[in-house]
């Protein structure tokens, strides 16, 4: 995902006027029948739906082509016959009941599940509070995450007081929760299903309830929201269950025979199920948009939970990571895979919108878009992990849309222009308003995109891959643009509203020009402008050292004329900029001024409005390891991983340094990506 916006941390928000959105959707028919159904509409602007017949693959091939298996490497090998196990840990870690405060779970109380097209967030109390369906950037079907009183959700929760243990199945994005009450124990297994050939043409959310000991009675609740009173969901009868309709969305609520429904109306479906040791029941939603809906049997849906698990395990078994911290790297790779939008190959920054960077504040942004920066970093990570199909799909998507629309900061997942920012009339997570759709960073200029594009291309070629002539010509054109524009102010990596000569942006321009020269020398780019790029590269480096170094701070500063520090300067080490002594001193200054325990703020003054940015600490770990400070880097990596061990491994953008609680959107691709890069560097591997 990318870095953040207009004074906000991350995917972008420039200061701009916003207006309340009126997002009206045609009412959907509803009529209860003996079956069950559910759907909760919610008010985010809908982007055009992709062709539902277009093939995709849970293995990440955006064209739906089969991916040839690769041998599983050492370090991530597991036997194909090995039963998928979940390593469960209590939530909260200190034990005790799972508690909501004013209707809200802590952000770390959620685990992400997905299938390559959409992502749902399931809470540790058994409530799915966020699901944009059928696509990751669709209006949310469930949004209690942002509206606890009026939002939609799908809960399967013990009726008695309970404790919970949570975890993903090994090598998979299938999630399990084990509930313990005074009468027994039961397991909830959740999956957004795929099939043996990859992603299904419809969305299929499956939830299996199994009795383990004694007996446990669950309350089953499917509540339909109204998207801030802009939608009127309703039910209709179907011989296979209860159908729901939300604008162009049509779905079916399906259950096994043991589920007892007590109430069905246009607002909610509710009932209960009691499971005893050895008993299994299943509840599911199948849904599609503007297309006929195939209705599978509940047994087929149940069986696809395990098919989906094996599909995930097949993917992780082919990962080529051979370094340290393999467990954390694998989990982060799986989180990144959730954000790869398989219909097109785009990579979303995160799966949510408007989770706050500071509780009660206004830095709440929509990250369900594809940033060039995030895409470039993720492509490099996929290449290093051996996920070649994903890397190829993402790079092809990126270069195609840069060619069509120019080098923009971000794009929609379908490759279009991101709409401007609008406010949605929802109360927000723990009262943090506004809730937004769209993103103001779409109108910004950021020099950093040049470095991101060229670093990605250089890594692609370094792995023995080839650039086509069209891509080479496009890169040469971008190098020319960079040589022309590097002297201009921009919004910087943090997408701030004040344009400045940000040091990080200048370093990214140097990086782009340096990589362009190297690619030209290797015969991968037209070489007629090679000397111009080389001269511009040297001028940029001279300007940075002459204007952006502070003797007082013994550090590169955020921009000339200030003593403010910027944690993203740690990336300069990876980019191979400057002399090691100055870079090491800069890292020490960042620790001194921006460090808070195992965390770091993005820049001087950020602590007033937001939490610590998790990727920054991983960037510093990587930088220190590259500079030879391996012991210190390792200790800092392990301290942060320990501090983040609060859920199943779905990391957010930020954390409160005092309480450790998560802040910002999740799963946050940039956090997971930075972890992978840091772990690889500590292992002596280059990303």
C-alpha positions in Angstrom: 0.0 0.0 0.0 1.5 3.2 0.0 2.4 5.9 2.1 0.0 8.3 3.3 -1.8 11.2 2.6 -2.2 14.7 3.1 -0.9 15.1 6.4 -2.1 11.7 7.0 -0.1 8.7 7.3 -0.5 6.8 4.2 -2.6 6.5 1.2 -3.4 9.7 0.5 -5.2 12.6 1.5 -4.3 16.0 0.5 -6.1 18.9 2.0 -9.3 19.3 0.0 -12.9 20.2 0.3 -15.1 17.3 0.9 -18.8 17.0 0.7 -21.3 14.5 2.1 -22.1 11.8 -0.4 -25.6 10.8 -1.2 -25.1 7.3 -2.6 -28.5 6.1 -3.5 -29.0 2.6 -4.7 -32.2 1.0 -5.9 -34.0 -0.9 -3.2 -33.6 -4.6 -3.2 -36.4 -7.0 -2.9 -36.8 -9.0 0.2 -39.3 -11.4 1.4 -38.6 -14.0 4.0 -39.0 -17.6 3.2 -38.1 -20.8 4.9 -34.5 -20.2 3.9 -32.2 -17.6 5.2 -30.4 -14.7 3.7 -28.4 -11.7 4.4 -26.8 -8.8 3.1 -25.9 -5.4 4.4 -25.4 -2.6 2.0 -23.2 0.3 2.9 -22.4 3.6 1.5 -19.2 3.7 -0.5 -19.1 4.6 -4.1 -19.2 1.6 -6.3 -16.6 1.2 -9.0 -17.5 -0.6 -12.2 -17.8 -4.3 -11.8 -15.4 -6.5 -13.6 -16.7 -9.1 -16.1 -17.8 -11.9 -13.8 -17.1 -14.4 -16.4 -13.4 -13.3 -16.6 -11.3 -16.1 -15.2 -9.0 -15.5 -12.2 -6.9 -17.6 -10.1 -6.3 -18.0 -6.4 -2.7 -18.5 -7.4 -2.6 -14.9 -8.6 -2.6 -15.2 -12.4 -4.7 -12.2 -13.5 -5.3 -13.9 -16.9 -6.6 -17.1 -15.3 -3.8 -19.2 -16.9 -2.5 -22.3 -15.0 0.7 -21.7 -13.1 3.3 -24.4 -13.4 4.2 -25.7 -9.9 7.7 -25.1 -8.7 9.6 -27.2 -6.2 9.0 -26.2 -2.6 12.2 -24.7 -1.1 13.7 -25.5 2.2 12.4 -23.5 5.1 8.8 -23.4 3.9 8.3 -27.1 3.1 5.3 -29.1 4.4 4.1 -32.4 3.3 1.1 -32.3 0.9 -0.5 -35.0 3.0 0.0 -33.1 6.3 -3.3 -32.1 7.8 -3.7 -28.3 7.9 -3.4 -27.2 11.6 -4.1 -23.8 13.1 -1.7 -22.5 15.8 -4.2 -20.8 18.1 -3.4 -18.1 20.7 -5.8 -16.4 23.1 -7.4 -13.1 22.3 -6.7 -10.9 24.0 -3.3 -12.2 24.7 -3.6 -11.6 28.4 -6.6 -13.8 28.5 -10.2 -13.1 29.6 -13.3 -12.2 27.7 -13.4 -10.7 24.2 -14.8 -7.2 24.9 -16.4 -4.5 22.8 -16.2 -0.9 23.9 -19.2 1.1 22.8 -19.9 -1.5 20.2 -16.3 -1.6 18.8 -13.7 -4.3 18.9 -10.0 -3.2 19.0 -8.6 -3.1 15.4 -6.3 -6.0 16.3 -9.4 -8.0 17.1 -9.9 -8.8 13.4 -8.5 -11.4 11.0 -8.7 -11.0 7.3 -10.0 -13.7 4.9 -10.2 -13.5 1.1 -10.2 -15.2 -2.2 -8.4 -12.9 -4.6 -11.3 -10.6 -5.2 -12.7 -9.5 -1.9 -11.6 -9.4 1.8 -13.7 -9.8 4.9 -12.7 -9.0 8.5 -13.8 -11.4 11.1 -13.8 -10.4 14.8 -12.5 -12.5 17.6 -16.1 -12.6 18.9 -17.4 -14.3 15.7 -18.7 -11.2 14.0 -17.8 -10.3 10.4 -18.0 -6.5 10.6 -16.5 -5.6 7.2 -16.9 -7.2 3.8 -16.9 -5.3 0.5 -18.7 -7.7 -1.9 -18.3 -8.8 -4.6 -15.0 -6.9 -5.0 -12.5 -5.3 -2.6 -13.5 -1.8 -3.7 -17.3 -2.4 -3.8 -19.6 -0.7 -1.3 -19.4 -2.7 1.9 -22.0 -5.3 2.5 -21.1 -5.4 6.2 -19.8 -2.2 7.9 -20.4 -2.4 11.6 -16.6 -1.7 11.7 -17.6 2.0 11.1 -21.1 2.1 12.4 -21.8 -0.1 15.5 -25.5 0.8 15.9 -26.7 0.9 12.3 -24.0 -1.0 10.4 -24.5 -4.5 8.9 -22.7 -7.6 10.3 -22.8 -11.4 10.3 -22.2 -12.8 13.7 -22.0 -16.3 15.1 -21.3 -15.8 18.8 -21.7 -18.0 21.9 -24.7 -17.0 24.0 -22.9 -17.5 27.2 -19.7 -15.7 28.4 -16.7 -17.1 26.5 -13.0 -16.9 25.9 -11.5 -17.2 22.4 -8.4 -18.6 20.8 -7.6 -17.5 17.2 -5.3 -18.4 14.4 -4.9 -19.2 10.7 -4.5 -22.7 9.4 -0.9 -23.4 8.6 0.1 -21.9 5.3 -3.4 -20.7 4.6 -5.8 -17.7 4.8 -8.6 -20.0 6.3 -9.1 -18.8 9.8 -10.2 -20.6 13.0 -11.6 -19.4 16.3 -12.1 -21.8 19.3 -14.7 -20.6 21.8 -14.7 -21.9 25.4 -17.7 -21.5 27.6 -18.6 -23.1 30.9 -20.5 -25.8 29.0 -18.1 -26.7 26.3 -15.8 -25.8 23.4 -16.5 -25.2 19.8 -14.6 -24.2 16.7 -15.6 -21.6 14.0 -13.8 -22.1 10.7 -14.1 -19.3 8.1 -13.2 -19.0 4.5 -14.0 -17.0 1.4 -14.0 -20.0 -0.9 -12.3 -20.8 -4.1 -12.4 -23.9 -6.1 -9.8 -26.3 -7.6 -9.5 -24.1 -10.7 -9.1 -20.9 -8.7 -11.5 -18.0 -7.9 -15.2 -18.8 -8.2 -17.4 -16.6 -10.5 -19.4 -15.7 -7.4 -18.6 -14.7 -3.8 -18.9 -17.6 -1.3 -18.5 -16.8 2.4 -18.5 -20.1 4.3 -18.6 -20.5 8.1 -18.3 -24.0 9.7 -19.3 -24.5 13.4 -17.9 -27.7 15.1 -18.5 -29.0 18.6 -15.3 -30.1 20.3 -16.3 -30.7 24.0 -19.6 -30.6 25.8 -22.1 -28.3 24.1 -22.1 -24.6 23.1 -25.1 -22.6 22.0 -24.5 -19.8 19.4 -26.5 -16.8 18.5 -26.6 -16.4 14.7 -27.3 -12.9 13.5 -27.3 -11.5 10.0 -28.1 -7.7 10.2 -28.6 -5.5 7.1 -27.4 -2.0 7.3 -28.6 0.9 5.2 -25.4 2.7 4.2 -26.3 5.8 6.1 -29.9 5.6 5.1 -29.1 5.6 1.4 -30.1 2.0 0.7 -33.2 -0.2 1.5 -32.2 -3.9 1.5 -35.0 -6.5 1.4 -35.5 -10.2 1.3 -37.3 -12.5 -1.2 -38.1 -16.2 -1.1 -36.1 -19.0 -2.6 -36.4 -22.7 -2.3 -32.8 -23.0 -1.3 -32.8 -20.3 1.4 -33.6 -16.6 1.8 -32.5 -14.3 -1.0 -31.4 -10.7 -0.3 -31.0 -7.9 -2.8 -28.9 -4.7 -2.4 -28.9 -2.6 -5.6 -27.3 -4.8 -8.2 -26.2 -7.3 -5.5 -28.1 -10.5 -5.1 -27.3 -13.1 -2.5 -28.5 -16.2 -0.7 -28.3 -17.1 3.0 -27.8 -20.8 3.3 -27.6 -23.0 6.4 -27.4 -26.7 7.3 -30.3 -28.3 9.0 -29.2 -27.7 12.6 -29.6 -23.9 12.4 -32.8 -22.7 13.9 -34.1 -19.4 12.5 -36.4 -17.3 14.8 -36.7 -14.0 13.0 -36.6 -13.0 9.3 -37.4 -9.5 8.1 -35.9 -6.8 5.9 -33.7 -5.6 8.8 -32.2 -8.9 10.1 -32.2 -12.7 10.2 -31.5 -14.2 13.5 -31.6 -17.6 15.2 -29.4 -20.0 17.1 -27.5 -23.3 16.8 -26.3 -25.6 19.5 -23.4 -27.9 18.7 -22.2 -30.9 20.7 -18.9 -32.7 20.5 -18.5 -34.2 17.0 -21.4 -32.2 15.5 -20.8 -29.9 12.5 -23.1 -27.2 11.1 -22.5 -24.7 8.3 -23.8 -21.2 7.5 -22.9 -19.4 4.3 -23.6 -16.5 2.0 -23.3 -16.8 -1.8 -23.6 -13.5 -3.7 -23.1 -12.0 -7.1 -23.6 -8.6 -8.7 -25.6 -8.0 -11.9 -25.4 -11.7 -13.0 -27.3 -15.0 -12.4 -26.3 -16.7 -9.2 -25.4 -20.4 -9.0 -26.6 -22.0 -5.8 -24.5 -24.8 -4.6 -25.5 -27.3 -1.9 -24.5 -26.6 1.6 -22.3 -29.7 1.5 -20.5 -28.4 -1.5 -19.9 -25.0 0.2 -18.7 -26.8 3.3 -16.3 -28.9 1.3 -14.9 -25.9 -0.5 -13.5 -24.6 2.8 -11.0 -27.4 2.8 -10.4 -27.0 -1.0 -9.7 -23.4 -0.4 -7.3 -24.2 2.4 -5.4 -26.6 0.1 -5.2 -24.0 -2.6 -3.6 -21.5 -0.2 -1.2 -24.2 1.0 -0.3 -25.1 -2.6 0.6 -21.5 -3.1 2.7 -21.1 0.0 4.5 -24.4 -0.7 5.9 -22.8 -3.9 7.3 -19.8 -2.2 11.1 -19.6 -2.6 12.0 -17.8 0.6 15.0 -19.5 2.3 15.8 -17.0 5.1 15.2 -16.4 8.7 11.8 -15.7 10.3 10.1 -17.9 7.7 6.9 -18.1 9.7 6.4 -14.3 9.8 7.5 -14.0 6.2 4.9 -16.6 5.1 2.1 -15.0 7.0 3.0 -11.6 5.6 3.1 -13.1 2.0 -0.3 -14.5 2.6 -1.6 -11.1 3.7 -0.1 -9.5 0.5 -1.8 -12.2 -1.6 -5.1 -11.1 -0.1 -4.6 -7.6 -1.5 -3.7 -8.8 -5.0 -6.9 -8.2 -7.0 -6.8 -11.3 -9.3 -9.3 -10.0 -12.0 -6.7 -7.4 -13.1 -3.4 -7.9 -11.2 -3.7 -4.7 -9.2 -2.5 -4.5 -5.6 -4.7 -2.7 -3.1 -3.0 -0.7 -0.3 -5.4 -2.2 2.3 -8.8 -3.8 2.5 -10.6 -1.1 4.5 -11.5 2.6 4.4 -11.4 5.2 7.2 -9.9 3.2 10.1 -8.3 6.1 12.0 -4.6 6.9 12.3 -5.5 8.5 15.6 -8.7 7.7 17.6 -11.2 10.5 17.3 -9.1 12.3 14.6 -9.8 13.1 11.0 -6.9 11.2 9.4 -9.3 8.5 8.1 -8.7 7.5 4.5 -9.8 5.1 1.8 -7.0 2.6 0.9 -8.9 0.3 -1.4 -6.9 1.5 -4.4 -3.6 0.7 -6.0 -0.6 3.0 -5.3 2.4 2.8 -7.7 4.7 2.8 -4.7 3.0 -0.2 -3.0 2.7 -2.1 -6.3 6.4 -1.6 -7.0 7.5 -2.8 -3.6 5.1 -5.8 -3.7 6.3 -6.8 -7.1 9.8 -6.9 -5.8 8.7 -9.0 -2.8 6.8 -11.4 -5.0 9.9 -11.8 -7.2 12.1 -12.5 -4.2 9.6 -15.0 -2.8 9.4 -16.9 -6.1 5.8 -15.8 -6.8 6.5 -15.1 -10.5 3.0 -15.2 -11.8 1.8 -12.6 -9.3 4.8 -10.4 -10.0 4.3 -10.6 -13.8 0.6 -9.9 -13.5 1.2 -6.9 -11.2 4.0 -5.4 -13.4 2.0 -5.9 -16.5 -1.0 -4.1 -14.9 1.2 -1.3 -13.7 3.0 -0.6 -17.0 -0.2 -0.9 -19.0 -2.0 1.7 -17.0 1.0 4.1 -16.7 1.0 3.9 -20.5 -2.7 4.7 -20.7 -3.1 7.3 -18.0 0.4 8.5 -17.3 2.4 8.0 -14.1 -0.3 8.8 -11.5 0.1 8.3 -7.7 -2.7 5.7 -7.6 -5.3 4.0 -9.7 -8.5 2.1 -9.1 -8.2 -1.7 -9.1 -9.6 -1.7 -12.6 -6.9 0.7 -13.7 -9.0 3.9 -13.9 -8.7 7.3 -12.3 -9.4 7.4 -8.6 -12.4 9.6 -7.7 -11.9 12.6 -5.5 -12.5 12.4 -1.8 -16.1 12.4 -0.5 -17.5 12.1 3.0 -20.0 9.3 4.0 -22.6 9.8 6.7 -21.4 7.1 9.1 -20.2 7.7 12.7 -16.8 6.2 12.0 -14.6 3.8 14.1 -14.8 5.0 17.7 -16.2 8.3 16.6 -13.4 9.1 14.2 -14.8 11.2 11.4 -15.2 11.8 8.5 -15.7 8.4 6.9 -14.4 8.8 3.4 -14.5 7.2 -0.1 -12.2 8.2 -2.9 -8.8 9.7 -2.2 -7.5 13.2 -2.6 -3.9 12.0 -3.3 -5.2 11.3 -6.9 -4.5 14.9 -7.8 -1.1 15.1 -6.2 2.3 15.0 -7.8 4.9 12.8 -6.1 8.4 12.4 -7.4 8.7 9.1 -5.5 6.8 7.2 -8.1 9.8 7.5 -10.5 12.1 5.7 -8.1 9.5 3.1 -7.3 8.9 2.3 -11.0 12.6 2.0 -11.9 13.5 0.0 -8.8 10.8 -2.5 -9.8 12.0 -2.7 -13.4 15.6 -3.2 -12.3 14.6 -6.0 -9.9 12.6 -7.6 -12.6 15.5 -7.6 -15.0 18.0 -8.7 -12.3 16.0 -11.9 -11.8 16.6 -12.8 -15.4 13.3 -11.6 -16.8 12.9 -9.5 -19.9 11.3 -6.1 -20.6 9.4 -5.8 -23.9 10.2 -2.9 -26.3 7.0 -1.0 -25.4 7.9 -1.1 -21.7 11.5 -0.1 -22.4 10.3 2.9 -24.4 7.8 3.9 -21.7 10.5 3.7 -19.0 12.8 5.9 -21.1 10.1 8.5 -21.4 9.6 8.4 -17.6 13.4 8.9 -17.1 13.2 12.0 -19.3 10.3 13.3 -17.2 12.2 12.7 -14.0 15.3 14.5 -15.4 13.0 17.5 -16.2 10.9 17.6 -13.0 13.2 16.7 -10.1 13.8 20.4 -9.3 10.1 21.0 -8.6 8.4 20.7 -5.2 6.0 17.8 -4.6 3.8 16.3 -1.9 6.4 13.8 -0.8 6.2 10.2 0.3 3.7 11.1 3.1 1.3 12.9 0.7 1.3 16.1 2.7 -0.8 19.1 1.7 2.2 21.5 1.7 4.4 21.1 -1.4 8.1 21.2 -0.5 11.5 20.1 -1.8 11.2 16.9 0.2 14.5 15.1 0.6 13.0 11.7 0.2 11.5 12.8 -3.2 14.9 14.0 -4.4 16.5 10.7 -3.4 13.8 8.9 -5.3 14.6 11.0 -8.4 18.3 10.1 -8.0 17.2 6.4 -7.6 15.1 6.5 -10.8 17.9 8.1 -12.8 20.6 5.8 -11.5 18.5 2.7 -12.3 17.7 4.1 -15.7 21.4 4.4 -16.5 22.0 0.9 -15.3 19.1 -0.5 -17.4 20.4 1.4 -20.4 23.9 0.0 -19.9 22.4 -3.5 -19.8 20.6 -3.0 -23.1 17.1 -2.9 -21.5 16.3 0.7 -22.4 17.0 2.8 -25.4 20.4 4.4 -24.7 20.2 7.6 -26.7 19.5 9.6 -23.5 21.7 7.7 -21.2 24.3 10.5 -20.8 21.6 13.0 -20.0 20.2 10.7 -17.3 23.7 10.2 -15.8 24.3 14.0 -15.6 21.0 14.6 -14.0 21.6 11.8 -11.5 24.9 13.5 -10.4 23.2 16.9 -10.1 20.5 15.5 -7.9 23.0 13.9 -5.6 25.0 17.1 -5.3 21.9 19.1 -4.6 20.8 16.7 -1.8 24.1 16.8 -0.1 24.4 20.5 -0.4 20.9 21.4 0.8 19.4 18.6 2.9 22.1 17.7 5.4 21.9 19.2 8.9 25.1 19.5 10.9 23.1 20.3 14.0 21.0 17.1 13.7 23.8 15.1 12.1 21.1 13.8 9.7 19.4 14.4 6.4 16.3 16.5 7.2 12.8 16.4 5.8 13.4 19.3 3.4 15.9 22.2 3.2 15.5 24.9 5.8 14.0 22.7 8.5 15.4 20.6 11.3 12.5 18.1 11.1 13.4 14.5 10.6 11.7 12.0 8.3 11.8 8.2 9.1 11.5 7.4 5.4 15.1 8.5 5.0 16.0 5.0 6.1 15.0 3.9 2.6 18.0 5.7 1.1 20.2 2.8 2.3 18.2 0.4 0.2 18.3 2.8 -2.7 22.1 2.8 -2.6 22.2 6.6 -2.2 25.0 8.6 -0.5 27.8 7.7 1.8 27.3 5.1 4.6 28.5 7.4 7.4 25.8 10.0 6.8 23.1 7.4 6.3 24.1 5.6 9.6 24.1 9.0 11.4 20.6 9.7 9.9 19.3 6.4 11.3 20.7 7.2 14.7 18.9 10.6 14.6 15.6 9.0 13.6 15.9 6.6 16.5 16.7 9.5 18.9 13.9 11.8 17.8 11.1 9.6 16.3 11.6 6.3 18.2 9.1 5.3 20.9 9.9 1.9 22.3 9.8 -0.6 19.5 8.0 1.9 17.2 8.7 5.0 15.2 6.7 8.0 14.1 6.8 9.0 10.4 8.2 12.5 10.9 8.8 15.2 13.5 5.4 16.4 14.9 3.4 13.4 13.7 2.8 12.3 17.3 0.3 15.1 17.8 -2.3 13.5 15.4 -1.4 9.8 14.9 0.2 6.6 16.0 3.6 5.2 15.0 4.0 4.0 11.5 4.9 0.3 11.6 6.7 0.1 8.2 9.1 2.8 9.4 10.6 0.6 12.0 11.0 -2.3 9.6 12.7 0.2 7.1 15.2 1.1 9.9 15.9 -2.5 10.6 16.6 -3.1 7.0 18.8 0.0 6.8 20.9 -1.0 9.8 21.3 -4.5 8.6 22.6 -3.2 5.2 25.0 -0.8 7.1 26.4 -3.7 9.0 24.7 -3.1 12.4 23.2 -6.6 12.3 22.8 -7.3 16.0 21.0 -4.0 16.7 18.8 -4.6 13.6 17.9 -8.1 14.7 17.0 -7.0 18.2 14.7 -4.2 16.9 13.0 -6.6 14.4 12.3 -9.1 17.1 11.0 -6.4 19.5 8.5 -5.1 17.0 7.3 -8.5 16.0 6.8 -9.3 19.6 4.9 -6.0 20.2 2.7 -6.8 17.1 1.8 -10.2 18.4 -1.7 -9.3 19.3 -3.8 -11.2 16.8 -3.6 -13.9 14.1 -1.0 -11.9 12.1 -3.2 -9.3 10.2 -1.2 -6.1 10.7 -2.5 -2.6 10.4 -0.8 0.6 9.3 0.0 2.1 12.7 0.0 1.4 16.5 -0.4 3.4 19.6 3.1 3.4 21.2 1.6 3.6 24.7 -1.0 0.8 24.5 0.2 -1.1 21.5 -3.3 -1.2 20.0 -3.5 -1.1 16.3 -4.4 2.0 14.3 -5.2 2.6 10.6 -6.4 0.4 7.8 -5.8 -3.3 7.6 -4.5 -5.6 6.4 -1.9 -3.0 5.5 0.2 -4.2 2.6 3.1 -1.8 3.3 3.6 -3.1 6.8 3.6 -6.7 5.7 5.9 -5.9 2.8 8.4 -4.0 5.1 8.5 -7.0 7.4 9.4 -9.3 4.5 12.1 -6.9 3.3 13.6 -6.6 6.8 13.6 -10.3 7.4 15.2 -11.0 4.0 17.9 -8.4 4.6 18.7 -9.9 8.1 19.0 -13.2 6.3 21.5 -11.8 3.8 19.0 -11.8 1.0 18.5 -8.9 -1.3 15.0 -7.7 -2.3 
